[in-house]
Amino acid sequence: MDIRILAPTGALGAGFDTAALDRGVAAGPHVIACDAGSTDSGPAALGSGTPKLSAQAVTRDLRLLLKARDTLQVPLIIGSCGTSGRDDGVDWVAGLARTVAAENNLHFKLGLIYSDQPAERLQHLYDEGRIRPLANAPVIERKLFERSHTVAMMGVEPIQELLRDGYDVILAGRASDTALFAALPHLNGADPGLTWHMAKTIECGAACAIPPDANGLLVTLRDDHFDVTTLADGSRLTPRSVAAHTLYENADPFHIAEPSGTLDTTHATYEAVDERTVRVRGSRYIEADGYTNKLEGAELVGYQTVIVGGVRDKVVIERLPELLPMAKKYFAAKILDVFDGRVDPDTIDINYRLYGTGTVLAGTEPTPLQPQELGVLITVTAPDQGTAHAISTFVAHASSHLPIPEYDGLVSTLAYPYSPPEMDRGPLYRFTLNHVATGVTPTELFRTTTEEV
């Protein structure tokens, strides 16, 4: 049995070389699958419904993939539409697909799978004790579901229902990245361990290639192994680069959880067939005792104005750690004064991030740093944008003239590259859930609609 799966890019809209796509199409894949989203970029897409990548970029990739699908007459599967997989993300990509079809005289059966979760359903699951926290999940309460936009992450089963019914283009809401690539092989009876491992390998396109890029991979899945081949010119694969991708987004590279079970790569082997192809054997899949769907949620927490600055003065750099807490106390008092008590300082967050002293590691830098200059990011978060901006104006002013004991008189402590330095960033979101729904069937949390395009 040979099943060929084409993964043209790691994310719809990231772009790929047409020559690489043509090479994949020429190999005659049985399915084209592509991820369109993730939580990688933070909670904004899920909270706001605004996709990360532009309509122009997504349309460009979608046009090429729809044409390739039409040439091959095989299914095209796209998951986590609109970055977050919200219902409006699915509708957004579907609208782009309809426009592309009309402009290029393309016709196909279209299936849409929605993954938004209504608050009432989540509260019912919560009341029954069927929402279970994952590691390091935040503590949640029942009312959270009313203010959080929540999606469930689907496995292969909702996609397979549409494949069985002969749908040509499947646009899915939030989906396990791997499910997009595993759905068709599972229908054809492929080994589940190899299938899930293959899917994990190609979920990000040529991210496991050397050098990593936005182009694609082709997999040939057989009874006892799969071959993965990079498609772009100047790109290669090695056993190490392919094996390393099992660690991407996973704390454990040998055990990778899916809704229906766990991929175990403990005994997998990786063998170079040639410079562009690696052969993988020995993976297995352990079915879970019960089915689960991961829940992802995001909520609005305020509005933010940002200020970017920098400092190179050694004395100022050394003094900033003690001066900034003093400045925050000063700002709390000033907020009460300026707004005549109408704004509670406890509802305002003023934060300084000092890039160059270990900000990325957030205080866990293993060795003390002695920077010659710092980048300073100041964020002011408030319940509304107008208040955030108003407060940021005096925060920016005062931060550029902090009192330095070693210097007499007024000194400039921060330099701002922009005038004015205050930039309104807009709404700020946070993730609310890192949980799973338990005791569910594989399809009950999802809704499907179909049409002829």
BALUM-307472 format. One record per residue (C-alpha): residue in three letters; x, y, z. Coordinates in steps of 0.2 Angstrom, whole numbers, padded with zeros to 4 digits, always signed. Example, Ala and Ser with C-alpha at 12.3 -4.5 7.8 and 13.67 -1.06 7.14 Angstrom:
! BALUM-307472
ala+0062-0022+0039
ser+0068-0005+0036
END
This chain:
! BALUM-307472
met+0000+0000+0000
asp+0006+0017-0005
ile-0002+0033+0001
arg+0005+0049-0004
ile+0002+0065+0006
leu+0007+0082+0001
ala+0010+0096+0014
pro+0013+0111+0003
thr+0018+0123+0017
gly+0018+0125+0036
ala+0004+0138+0037
leu-0008+0144+0024
gly-0002+0161+0019
ala+0016+0159+0023
gly+0020+0156+0005
phe+0029+0143-0005
asp+0038+0141-0021
thr+0028+0136-0036
ala+0041+0125-0042
ala+0041+0115-0026
leu+0022+0114-0027
asp+0023+0108-0045
arg+0036+0095-0039
gly+0024+0088-0026
val+0009+0088-0038
ala+0019+0079-0051
ala+0021+0065-0038
gly+0003+0062-0038
pro-0002+0064-0020
his-0019+0056-0014
val-0023+0071-0003
ile-0016+0089+0000
ala-0017+0095+0018
cys-0012+0111+0025
asp-0013+0119+0042
ala-0018+0137+0044
gly-0016+0142+0062
ser-0010+0138+0079
thr-0009+0146+0097
asp+0009+0150+0093
ser+0006+0168+0090
gly-0003+0171+0106
pro-0021+0174+0111
ala-0026+0189+0100
ala-0032+0179+0085
leu-0043+0168+0096
gly-0049+0183+0106
ser-0052+0195+0092
gly-0056+0184+0077
thr-0042+0193+0067
pro-0031+0181+0057
lys-0013+0183+0059
leu-0009+0183+0040
ser-0017+0194+0027
ala-0031+0190+0015
gln-0019+0194+0001
ala-0006+0181+0007
val-0019+0168+0011
thr-0028+0170-0005
arg-0012+0168-0015
asp-0008+0151-0007
leu-0026+0146-0008
arg-0028+0149-0026
leu-0013+0138-0030
leu-0019+0124-0019
leu-0036+0125-0026
lys-0029+0124-0044
ala-0018+0109-0039
arg-0033+0100-0031
asp-0043+0103-0047
thr-0028+0096-0057
leu-0026+0080-0046
gln-0045+0078-0042
val-0040+0074-0024
pro-0046+0081-0007
leu-0039+0097+0000
ile-0040+0099+0019
ile-0036+0115+0028
gly-0037+0116+0047
ser-0037+0129+0060
cys-0044+0142+0047
gly-0041+0160+0051
thr-0027+0156+0063
ser-0037+0152+0078
gly-0050+0141+0070
arg-0065+0151+0076
asp-0081+0150+0066
asp-0078+0166+0058
gly-0061+0161+0053
val-0069+0146+0044
asp-0081+0158+0035
trp-0067+0170+0031
val-0057+0156+0022
ala-0073+0149+0014
gly-0077+0167+0007
leu-0059+0168-0001
ala-0061+0150-0008
arg-0078+0155-0016
thr-0070+0171-0024
val-0055+0161-0030
ala-0067+0148-0038
ala-0077+0161-0047
glu-0062+0169-0054
asn-0054+0153-0060
asn-0069+0143-0065
leu-0066+0130-0052
his-0080+0118-0045
phe-0080+0108-0030
lys-0090+0101-0015
leu-0086+0111+0000
gly-0087+0105+0018
leu-0085+0117+0033
ile-0082+0111+0051
tyr-0085+0123+0065
ser-0077+0122+0082
asp-0084+0136+0092
gln-0091+0131+0109
pro-0106+0140+0117
ala-0104+0145+0135
glu-0120+0134+0139
arg-0112+0118+0133
leu-0095+0122+0142
gln-0104+0126+0158
his-0114+0109+0157
leu-0097+0100+0155
tyr-0090+0110+0169
asp-0105+0106+0181
glu-0103+0087+0177
gly-0084+0088+0180
arg-0080+0084+0162
ile-0067+0098+0160
arg-0050+0092+0165
pro-0035+0103+0167
leu-0019+0099+0158
ala-0002+0103+0165
asn+0000+0121+0172
ala-0018+0125+0167
pro-0025+0141+0175
val-0038+0139+0188
ile-0055+0142+0180
glu-0073+0145+0187
arg-0090+0143+0179
lys-0092+0161+0174
leu-0076+0161+0164
phe-0085+0153+0149
glu-0097+0168+0147
arg-0082+0180+0144
ser-0070+0169+0135
his-0071+0164+0116
thr-0068+0145+0116
val-0064+0132+0103
ala-0062+0114+0104
met-0048+0105+0094
met-0054+0091+0083
gly-0046+0075+0079
val-0047+0066+0062
glu-0066+0060+0064
pro-0075+0076+0059
ile-0064+0077+0044
gln-0066+0059+0040
glu-0085+0060+0039
leu-0083+0073+0025
leu-0070+0062+0016
arg-0082+0047+0016
asp-0095+0058+0008
gly-0084+0063-0006
tyr-0081+0081-0002
asp-0067+0089-0012
val-0062+0104-0001
ile-0063+0103+0018
leu-0061+0119+0028
ala-0060+0115+0047
gly-0060+0125+0063
arg-0048+0122+0076
ala-0040+0105+0073
ser-0025+0095+0079
asp-0012+0099+0066
thr-0008+0081+0063
ala-0026+0076+0061
leu-0026+0085+0044
phe-0013+0073+0037
ala-0019+0058+0047
ala-0037+0058+0042
leu-0036+0050+0024
pro-0023+0037+0028
his-0033+0031+0043
leu-0048+0029+0032
asn-0037+0018+0020
gly-0032+0007+0035
ala-0014+0013+0036
asp-0004+0008+0052
pro-0009+0021+0065
gly+0009+0023+0073
leu+0016+0027+0056
thr+0002+0038+0051
trp+0002+0049+0067
his+0021+0050+0066
met+0021+0054+0047
ala+0008+0068+0051
lys+0018+0075+0065
thr+0033+0076+0054
ile+0025+0086+0040
glu+0013+0096+0050
cys+0024+0112+0048
gly+0029+0108+0030
ala+0048+0110+0027
ala+0051+0116+0045
cys+0061+0100+0048
ala+0071+0103+0032
ile+0089+0110+0031
pro+0087+0125+0030
pro+0070+0126+0037
asp+0058+0136+0026
ala+0040+0138+0021
asn+0040+0125+0007
gly+0032+0108+0007
leu+0036+0090+0010
leu+0029+0074+0002
val+0026+0058+0011
thr+0024+0041+0004
leu+0016+0030+0018
arg+0018+0011+0016
asp+0014-0004+0027
asp+0030-0004+0038
his+0038+0013+0035
phe+0036+0030+0028
asp+0047+0041+0017
val+0047+0060+0019
thr+0055+0070+0005
thr+0058+0089+0004
leu+0052+0097-0012
ala+0061+0114-0013
asp+0077+0117-0023
gly+0092+0118-0011
ser+0083+0109+0003
arg+0088+0093+0011
leu+0083+0081+0025
thr+0093+0072+0038
pro+0088+0058+0050
arg+0092+0071+0064
ser+0082+0085+0057
val+0067+0074+0054
ala+0068+0066+0072
ala+0071+0083+0080
his+0053+0089+0074
thr+0045+0077+0086
leu+0052+0089+0100
tyr+0044+0104+0092
glu+0030+0110+0103
asn+0032+0095+0114
ala+0040+0093+0131
asp+0042+0074+0127
pro+0049+0070+0110
phe+0044+0051+0112
his+0025+0053+0118
ile+0014+0065+0109
ala-0004+0066+0114
glu-0019+0066+0102
pro-0038+0066+0105
ser-0039+0047+0103
gly-0022+0042+0110
thr-0003+0044+0111
leu+0010+0043+0097
asp+0025+0033+0104
thr+0041+0036+0094
thr+0053+0028+0107
his+0058+0014+0095
ala+0057+0024+0079
thr+0072+0023+0067
tyr+0077+0036+0055
glu+0087+0032+0039
ala+0093+0043+0025
val+0088+0036+0008
asp+0096+0051-0001
glu+0100+0069+0002
arg+0081+0074+0001
thr+0073+0059+0008
val+0072+0050+0025
arg+0064+0034+0029
val+0055+0031+0046
arg+0050+0015+0054
gly+0045+0008+0071
ser+0032+0021+0078
arg+0017+0015+0087
tyr+0001+0022+0093
ile-0007+0019+0110
glu-0026+0021+0110
ala-0033+0031+0125
asp-0045+0024+0137
gly-0057+0038+0133
tyr-0058+0052+0120
thr-0054+0070+0124
asn-0054+0086+0114
lys-0043+0100+0120
leu-0051+0117+0124
glu-0043+0134+0120
gly-0050+0150+0126
ala-0046+0169+0126
glu-0053+0184+0134
leu-0051+0203+0133
val-0041+0210+0147
gly-0039+0228+0143
tyr-0032+0240+0130
gln-0013+0244+0129
thr-0002+0258+0124
val+0017+0255+0121
ile+0032+0265+0122
val+0049+0260+0115
gly+0065+0267+0121
gly+0083+0264+0124
val+0098+0268+0135
arg+0116+0267+0134
asp+0122+0276+0149
lys+0131+0264+0161
val+0125+0273+0177
val+0107+0274+0171
ile+0107+0255+0167
glu+0114+0251+0184
arg+0101+0262+0193
leu+0085+0257+0183
pro+0081+0241+0193
glu+0079+0252+0209
leu+0072+0267+0200
leu+0058+0259+0191
pro+0048+0252+0206
met+0049+0270+0213
ala+0042+0277+0197
lys+0028+0265+0198
lys+0023+0271+0215
tyr+0024+0289+0208
phe+0013+0285+0194
ala+0000+0277+0205
ala-0001+0293+0215
lys-0002+0303+0199
ile-0016+0293+0192
leu-0027+0297+0207
asp-0022+0316+0205
val-0024+0318+0186
phe-0040+0308+0185
asp-0047+0316+0202
gly-0050+0298+0209
arg-0061+0292+0194
val-0047+0279+0189
asp-0042+0266+0201
pro-0023+0264+0200
asp-0025+0245+0204
thr-0034+0243+0187
ile-0019+0250+0178
asp-0004+0240+0174
ile+0012+0249+0170
asn+0026+0237+0165
tyr+0044+0239+0160
arg+0054+0226+0150
leu+0073+0229+0150
tyr+0079+0220+0134
gly+0098+0215+0137
thr+0096+0210+0156
gly+0087+0194+0154
thr+0070+0199+0149
val+0067+0184+0138
leu+0071+0172+0151
ala+0061+0183+0164
gly+0073+0183+0178
thr+0080+0166+0176
glu+0096+0171+0167
pro+0109+0158+0173
thr+0123+0171+0173
pro+0122+0190+0177
leu+0123+0201+0162
gln+0132+0217+0160
pro+0125+0226+0145
gln+0132+0241+0137
glu+0115+0246+0132
leu+0097+0242+0135
gly+0081+0242+0125
val+0066+0247+0135
leu+0048+0242+0132
ile+0035+0251+0142
thr+0017+0245+0142
val+0002+0253+0149
thr-0014+0243+0151
ala-0030+0250+0156
pro-0049+0246+0154
asp-0050+0257+0139
gln-0039+0264+0126
gly-0041+0282+0130
thr-0036+0280+0148
ala-0021+0269+0143
his-0015+0283+0131
ala-0018+0297+0143
ile-0008+0288+0157
ser+0006+0283+0144
thr+0010+0302+0140
phe+0016+0306+0158
val+0024+0289+0160
ala+0034+0292+0144
his+0038+0309+0150
ala+0044+0304+0168
ser+0053+0289+0162
ser+0064+0300+0151
his+0069+0310+0166
leu+0072+0298+0180
pro+0082+0305+0195
ile+0100+0298+0194
pro+0109+0301+0211
glu+0126+0301+0203
tyr+0121+0316+0191
asp+0117+0334+0196
gly+0102+0342+0188
leu+0090+0336+0175
val+0097+0321+0164
ser+0089+0311+0150
thr+0087+0293+0155
leu+0078+0285+0140
ala+0080+0289+0122
tyr+0064+0287+0111
pro+0065+0283+0092
tyr+0048+0289+0088
ser+0039+0306+0091
pro+0027+0305+0099
pro+0033+0289+0108
glu+0016+0283+0113
met+0009+0270+0102
asp-0009+0263+0104
arg-0008+0244+0102
gly-0027+0241+0105
pro-0035+0227+0114
leu-0025+0215+0124
tyr-0031+0197+0126
arg-0025+0182+0137
phe-0027+0163+0136
thr-0040+0157+0148
leu-0040+0138+0146
asn-0027+0124+0144
his-0040+0110+0147
val-0048+0095+0139
ala-0066+0090+0138
thr-0069+0072+0143
gly-0082+0059+0140
val-0086+0066+0123
thr-0088+0057+0106
pro-0076+0062+0093
thr-0088+0073+0083
glu-0101+0079+0096
leu-0092+0096+0099
phe-0092+0101+0080
arg-0104+0106+0067
thr-0103+0103+0049
thr-0111+0112+0034
thr-0109+0108+0015
glu-0112+0116-0001
glu-0108+0115-0020
val-0096+0129-0026
END
